Amino acid sequence: MKTYAAGHKLTLSMLALMLFVPLLSAAASSESLSTMDWPLQPGESISDLSRLIYPKSRHMQQHFIAETIKLNQESQPDLRASTVFEQQHQIQIPSIKALSKKSLPRTAR
């Protein structure tokens, strides 16, 4: 009987963990889903990257640049849209989904 009770407690503990961990990770990942690490290649700037991601929308390019600079403000206070790195460099960029939600006109929200 003791073995059954111990196994039952273990099963309940595992079930609680299975339910609780996704809730924690969902809260933590909501921020991480809105940003991502991006390796800027040597000779590439944020402006170049914005033109690659949004080739047809100057408005979205500017929005992407502003949000990217804001995301990297703490770690790279001198970062500009035209900053070109001589070697590969990691930056944080906004996800396309998060960026598109922020760029909606106020009437559409």
C-alpha positions as CSV (number, residue, x, y, z in Angstrom):
1,M,0.0,0.0,0.0
2,K,2.9,2.3,0.8
3,T,4.3,1.8,-2.7
4,Y,0.9,2.7,-4.3
5,A,0.6,5.9,-2.2
6,A,4.2,6.9,-3.1
7,G,3.6,6.3,-6.7
8,H,0.3,8.2,-6.6
9,K,2.0,11.2,-5.0
10,L,4.7,11.1,-7.6
11,T,2.1,10.9,-10.4
12,L,0.2,13.9,-8.9
13,S,3.5,15.8,-8.6
14,M,4.4,15.1,-12.2
15,L,0.9,16.1,-13.3
16,A,1.2,19.4,-11.4
17,L,4.6,20.1,-13.0
18,M,3.2,19.3,-16.4
19,L,0.4,21.8,-15.9
20,F,2.5,24.5,-14.1
21,V,5.6,24.6,-16.3
22,P,3.8,25.5,-19.5
23,L,2.1,28.3,-17.7
24,L,5.5,29.7,-16.6
25,S,7.1,29.2,-19.9
26,A,4.2,30.8,-21.7
27,A,4.5,33.9,-19.6
28,A,8.3,34.0,-20.1
29,S,8.1,33.2,-23.8
30,S,5.6,35.9,-24.6
31,E,8.3,38.4,-24.4
32,S,10.8,36.2,-26.2
33,L,8.3,35.5,-28.9
34,S,8.1,39.3,-29.5
35,T,11.9,39.5,-30.0
36,M,14.6,37.4,-31.5
37,D,18.4,37.3,-31.8
38,W,19.7,38.2,-35.2
39,P,23.2,37.9,-36.5
40,L,24.2,40.9,-38.5
41,Q,26.7,39.9,-41.1
42,P,30.0,41.9,-41.6
43,G,29.2,45.0,-43.6
44,E,25.5,44.9,-42.9
45,S,23.5,47.5,-41.1
46,I,20.0,47.7,-39.5
47,S,18.9,49.7,-42.5
48,D,20.1,46.9,-44.9
49,L,18.2,44.4,-42.8
50,S,15.0,46.4,-42.8
51,R,15.1,46.6,-46.6
52,L,15.5,42.8,-46.8
53,I,12.6,42.2,-44.5
54,Y,10.3,44.9,-45.8
55,P,11.4,45.6,-49.4
56,K,8.1,47.3,-50.4
57,S,7.2,49.3,-47.3
58,R,9.3,52.3,-46.3
59,H,7.0,52.9,-43.3
60,M,7.6,49.4,-42.0
61,Q,11.4,49.7,-42.6
62,Q,11.4,52.9,-40.5
63,H,9.2,51.2,-37.8
64,F,11.5,48.1,-37.8
65,I,14.6,50.3,-37.4
66,A,13.1,52.3,-34.5
67,E,12.0,49.2,-32.6
68,T,15.3,47.5,-33.2
69,I,17.3,50.4,-31.9
70,K,15.0,50.6,-28.9
71,L,15.5,46.9,-28.1
72,N,19.2,47.2,-28.2
73,Q,19.5,50.6,-26.4
74,E,20.7,49.1,-23.1
75,S,23.4,46.9,-24.5
76,Q,24.4,49.1,-27.4
77,P,23.6,52.8,-26.7
78,D,25.5,54.1,-29.8
79,L,23.6,51.8,-32.2
80,R,22.3,53.7,-35.3
81,A,20.4,52.5,-38.4
82,S,23.5,53.0,-40.4
83,T,26.0,51.4,-38.0
84,V,28.0,48.8,-40.0
85,F,29.9,46.1,-38.1
86,E,33.2,44.7,-39.4
87,Q,32.4,41.2,-38.0
88,Q,29.3,39.3,-37.3
89,H,27.3,40.9,-34.5
90,Q,24.2,39.7,-32.5
91,I,21.4,42.2,-32.1
92,Q,17.8,41.8,-30.9
93,I,15.1,42.5,-33.5
94,P,11.3,42.6,-33.1
95,S,9.4,39.7,-34.4
96,I,7.4,40.4,-37.6
97,K,4.2,39.6,-35.7
98,A,4.9,41.9,-32.8
99,L,6.0,44.7,-35.1
100,S,2.9,44.4,-37.3
101,K,0.6,44.6,-34.2
102,K,2.4,47.8,-33.0
103,S,2.2,49.4,-36.4
104,L,-1.6,49.1,-36.8
105,P,-3.4,52.4,-36.9
106,R,-5.2,53.2,-33.6
107,T,-8.6,52.9,-35.2
108,A,-7.8,49.3,-36.3
109,R,-6.8,48.2,-32.8
